[in-house]
Amino acid sequence: MAYDHDVAAHIRELLAGEPDVVEKKMFGGLAFLVGGNMAVAASGQGGILVRVDPEESNRLAETTNARFMEMRGRPMRGWLRVDSEDVRTKRQLAKWVGLGTGYARSLPPKR
C-alpha cells in the first residue's frame, strides 16, 4: 500500500513556513524531518507515524487511539501509529504533527 498523498499534502500544509523541514521517502511512506530528525510520516500502511517523547508514549497510547509502532513484532517506545480515521480532519492531524515536530525540535539537529 502506498502512503496517502492527501495526508502527506495536509502535513505539508501544516508545516509550511516551519524552518528546516525536509521530506524523505522512508518506511514505505513519506517522512517529514525537522532538523534531520523524523517528526511525522504519511505511512505506507495508512495513517501516520509520529515520533514523540518516549516518556510520553505510554500515556498517549493509553489516552488516545494511537498505538505503538511495531518493528519485528516489538513495540517501539517513542513511535506511535495513528490510523487514517483518526487524522481525517486538519484539527486531528495538526495535534499529531505538533507533537511530532515539537519532539523533533527538542533533539539535537542532525547534519
C-alpha positions in Angstrom: 0.0 0.0 0.0 1.3 3.4 -0.9 1.1 6.3 1.5 -1.9 8.5 1.3 -0.9 11.5 -0.8 -3.7 13.6 0.6 -2.5 13.1 4.2 1.1 14.0 3.0 -0.3 17.2 1.4 -2.1 18.1 4.6 1.1 17.5 6.7 3.0 19.6 4.2 0.4 22.4 4.6 0.7 22.3 8.4 4.5 22.5 8.2 4.6 25.3 5.6 6.8 28.1 6.9 8.4 25.9 9.5 12.2 26.2 9.3 14.5 23.2 8.4 11.8 20.7 7.3 12.8 18.1 4.8 10.7 15.4 3.1 12.2 12.0 2.7 10.8 8.7 1.5 11.3 6.1 4.2 9.4 3.2 5.9 7.3 2.8 2.7 5.9 6.3 3.3 6.8 10.0 3.2 8.6 11.2 6.3 8.9 14.9 7.4 12.2 15.6 9.2 12.8 18.6 11.3 16.5 19.4 11.9 17.3 16.0 10.4 15.1 14.2 13.0 11.9 12.4 11.8 8.8 14.1 13.2 5.9 12.6 11.4 5.3 10.4 8.3 2.4 9.6 6.0 2.7 5.8 6.5 2.8 3.3 3.7 0.4 1.2 5.8 -2.1 4.0 6.1 -2.5 6.7 8.6 0.6 8.3 10.1 3.7 7.6 12.2 4.5 10.1 14.8 7.7 10.5 16.8 7.0 11.5 20.4 8.9 11.8 23.7 9.4 8.2 24.8 8.4 9.2 28.3 5.0 10.3 27.0 4.4 7.4 24.6 2.6 5.1 27.2 0.3 7.9 28.3 -0.5 8.8 24.7 -1.2 5.2 23.8 -3.5 4.8 26.8 -5.4 8.1 26.3 -5.8 8.3 22.5 -6.4 6.0 19.6 -2.7 5.9 18.8 -0.8 2.6 19.3 2.9 1.8 19.4 4.6 1.3 16.1 6.0 -2.2 16.0 9.2 -3.3 14.5 9.8 -7.0 14.1 6.9 -7.6 16.4 8.2 -5.4 19.2 6.6 -2.1 20.3 8.8 0.9 19.8 8.6 3.5 22.6 8.5 7.0 21.2 7.0 5.9 17.9 3.2 5.9 17.5 0.9 4.8 14.7 -2.3 6.7 14.2 -4.9 5.3 11.8 -6.4 7.2 8.9 -9.8 7.6 10.5 -8.1 9.4 13.4 -6.5 12.0 11.2 -9.3 12.8 8.8 -9.7 16.4 9.9 -7.0 19.1 9.8 -7.5 19.6 13.5 -6.9 15.9 14.3 -3.9 15.8 12.1 -2.5 19.1 13.5 -2.4 17.7 17.0 -0.1 14.8 16.0 2.0 17.0 13.6 2.5 19.4 16.5 3.6 16.6 18.9 6.0 15.2 16.4 7.6 18.4 15.3 7.8 19.6 18.9 9.7 16.5 19.9 11.9 16.5 16.8 12.9 20.1 17.6 13.8 19.2 21.1 16.5 16.8 19.8 20.0 17.9 18.7 19.9 18.7 14.9 21.5 16.1 12.6 23.7 17.4 9.8 
